[in-house]
């Protein structure tokens, strides 16, 4: 089994573009291919023999979100290596905790080992939206933040706790309290944690100032 990478995903922009993206993420679909492929071929059109009946979707809103949103690619060319190389993670995934407004789409997803950075970039470019991807994986001790604003991609990265202290709790202090309670039988760990936590960022603005890695066109 893989280590699961946690991802908080936000897309924002003009209502016209978000409406198109919302439709493919949440709309009813039929699975055209067998499901044994790395990406499933889907149809967003109701079968003619079902006209006049409710469109019964084969997938939940947000389920198989890569397959839902990458209809502009030739899915038959994707294998294990191409999934990782082009999309950032080896399996399709479900976008949960969906919240959608006229100007924003947000959701949470678990992905295998690594963040879906390549998928995220392709979606922003194709649907002409901005985006923010916050990803972290404790086992490999990393946290990262990708922000797409227009044609620019800003990348930030840090050790896991420096990212997680801003992600899971209202304040870094609450996150530290959680870790201390979880590891109360390990005094050496708690001693090291107390020292490390003094260096944790207090806000995402501070995080971006300290852990910026690059800003490039994409």
N, C-alpha and C positions, 0 to 999 in steps of 0.2 A: 504494500500500500504506500502511496505517496505521502509526503508531508503536505498538509493543506495550507496554501497561502491565502490569507484573508484580504479581501478587496472591497473597498468602498468606492463606488463609481458614480460620477456626476457628469451629465451632459447638459449644456446650457446654450442658449442662443435665440434666434428668431423663431417665433411661433410656427411659421410655415415649415421650417426645416425640422423642428422638433416633432411636429405632427406626423411627418413621414417616418421618422425614426420610431415614434411611439407605436405607429401602426404595425411595423414589422416586429417589434418587441412583444406586443400584447395581443395582436389580432389573431382570429381563428385561422388555423392552417391545417392542411392535409399533408401527411408524409408520403412522398412519391417514391423515394428509394427505400431499400429494405431496412435501413437502420444499422447495418453492419459497417457502413462507411465511417470515416473519421468525421465528416460533416454530412448531415442529412439533406437531401434534396427535398424542398418543400413547395407547396402550392398555396397561395393565398386566395385562390379562386374556388368557389364552391362548385362541386361536380354538377353538371347539368341535370342529372337525374334526381338531385336533391333540391332543385329550385322549388321555392315555396315552403321549404322546411327550415327550421333553425340550423344554422351552420355549426355543426358539431366538430369542434377542433380536436385534433389528435394530440395537441400539446397545450399545457397550461401557459398563461401569460408569463413571459420571462424564461420559460423552459427552452433548453437548447438554443441559447441566445446567439451563439456564434452562427449556427445554421440559419437562424431567423434573419440575422442582419447582414450576412455575407452573400446574398443572392447575386451580387454583381461580380462574383468570382467563379471560376470553374472549380467546383468542389471536388470533382473526380480526381484532380491532380494532388489532393492533399493526402499525405501519409504521416506516419509518426514524426519523421524528421522535418517535414514541411510545416506541420502544425507548430512545432517548437520554434523553428527558424523564422516563420512569417507571423505567427500569431502570439507566440510567447509561452504557450502552455499546451500540453499534449492532448487534452480532452476538451470537448465542448462542456459548457457549464450552464447552470441556472442562475438567473438574476432575480434575487429575492428581495423582500422588503421594499417593493417598488412604490415610489411616490412620484406622481406626475402632475405637473402644472403646465401652464401655457409657455413658461420660460425655462423649465428645468425638469430633468429626469434623474432620479437618484435610485440606487439599489445597492445590494450587498451580494457578494459571490465568493465561494471557495473555489480555488483552482489548484491543479496539481503542481506542486513544487515551486512554481514561479508565477509572477503577475502576467496577465494577458496584455502586455504592453503593445505588441504588434497589432492585435485586434483593436485595441483602444485607438491607436493612431489611424488605422484604416477607417474606423467608424467616423471619427472626427472629420477626416478629409472627405470621405464620400458623401456624408450627410450635411456637411458644411456647418458643423457645430463646434463649440469649445468644449473642453472636458477637463476633469480632474480625476486622477486614479491614485488612491492611497492604498498601498499594499505592504504587507509584512508577513514574515514567516519566522517563528521563534526558533525552530530547530536549526536553521542556518544563520540565525542571528542577523537578520537584516530587516530594515524598513525603508520604504521609498515612497516618493511622491512625484507624479508626473502631471504637469499642467500644460494644456494646449490652449493657446490664446491666439486666434487667427492662424498665421503660418508659423508661429513659434512654439517650440517644445522646450519646456523648462524641466530639468531633471534634478532631483534631490535624493540623497541616500544617507543612511546612518545605521548604527547598531539597533537592534530590535527595540530595546527598552526606551531609547531616545525617541522613537516613533510611537511606540505603544502607549507611552505615558500621556500622549495627547489624543489618542484614538478611542480608548475603551472607557475612560472615566472623565468626569467633569473637570478634574484637576490632576496634575501629576502626583499630588499628595495622596489623593484617593487611590491611585494606582499603586503607589508604594505601600500604602496600608494593606491593600489586597495581597501583594506579594509577601509582606511580612507575615500576615495571617496564614497564608498558604504554606510558608516555609518556617513556621515557628520552631520546628525541631532542629533547625540548622543555623546555629548562632554565627558561624563563620560567613555563611551566605548573607545573613542579615547585616552583619558588619560591613561587608563589601557593598551591599545594596545601599546602605545609608550614605556611604562615601560617593558612590556613583550617582545617586539621585540628586546630590547637590549640583551636579553638572547638567541635569536634564533641562531641556528647553521648557519655558513656561507658556509658550504660545506657538501657533503655527507660523506666525510672522518671524519669531526668533528662530524656529526650525529652518525656515527658508533662508534666512541670513547666514546661518552657521553651516548648513549641510547642502548648499548649492553645489551641483557638479557640472552642469552644462546648460547652455541655452543655444539652441540651433533651429534652423528651419527644418521642416520635415516633409 
